[in-house]
């Protein structure tokens, strides 16, 4: 028996003796359905209408987990963390019993190991990864002399030792150090034990020297400095010694000039957090002026403007804000000067929706002045901190992991039947699972399911043809 088949779909379709294709327009997202109809016409003018419907693909929220990962060699808070070229983390400085101590965290083993001591005590200094894999430790507060220091050290991962580096132009702490695209380090502002500072200097790792470059338009300490996509640096907020600031200035590495922006934030702030988002914007959260702040803002380099964004669920400073691979920001802990308490809050900030998602389980304890850094395995390492009410310095360390989303596949179901007494038309098969590949990328979310159409004549002779239903 010969059965002639032709395609009568609304869109042009591929035709051959074995294959018919009809595109079902839809998307593979939760709570959304895709459906289409395929019409097949036979030589006797009879038609079989097939309707194919995809059920929704459901994505269960992953479990957010904070798990302990060993203990630091020294308890303390306000340490400096630097990610080394091999993915290990160098931890030094901070408020602890042994202020010259340093240690290494290995993500592979989950263990902390003490390395050689620093040559100097340095609180509130900076650590910068150099192009050759060494680390520059600069400035800080020397508790032995009870004053700011201009000493520096170079840490070598090869030897695990610290060697003295060249002195900075002047002593300072609570300043910022930003690695520029040309491999040099920009050190800006700070406090010199008596005053807030407007000076800036560049460290050149090739020559091993510090050089004065320009000057801030205003003295600043407890500010932030972020590298913009075009290689410039934005310095935001801070304290000038008498007044908290709501403005910002841009450093241009080509001209070595600081330019004060005309736009300002809604609130003055210092000791805030600034995170470079996936699209190059800067998310600024919390901090303090005469009170502790819950306000936030976003700086857009494309427009040069600050925009106020949704307030933090809790007013804090001394918190951490870490950009995750999914583009959200993980915000943990912090201190509020009005209540004189540290907090256990944990939440995500989503810059796409300008909303927060509270992580119900959280860390499970209050903490401030801890540190958090994204590891190469996409987990977040949280170290140390201080619990105000209990007056405890912590040696604990935790890993944050978002876990894996549980994706429940949808199903494709096709139905249809017909006949004129001489022929019977029906669907022989067609139910199939829709997998999750390309679930979050509609460009690649194209799934094909085969549907077999069966035609039987009055004598019981069977003929079949396959239709590929494509869901995009």
Secondary structure, DSSP 8 states (H G I E B T S, - for coil): ----EEE--SS---B-SSEEEEEE-----TT--EEEEEEEEETTS-EEEEEEEE---EEE----EEEEEEE-SS-EES-EEEE-TTS-EEEE-SEESSTT-EEEEETTTTEEEE----SS--BS-EEEE-TTS-EEEE--EETTTTEE---EEEEETTTTEEEE----SS--BS-EEEE-TTS-EEEE--B-SSSBEEEEEEEETTTTEEEEEEEEEEEEBS-EEEE-TTS-EEEE--B-SS-B---EEEEETTTTEEEE-S---SS--BS-EEEE-TTS-EEEE--BSSSB---EEEEETTTTEEEEE---SS--BS-EEEE-TTS-EEEE--EETTTTEEB--EEEEETTTTEEEE-SS-SSS-BBS-EEEE-TTS-EEEE--EETTTTEE--EEEEEE----EEE-EEEEEE-EEE-SSEEEEEEE--EEE--TTTT-TTT--EEEEEEEEEEETT--EEEEEEEEEE-
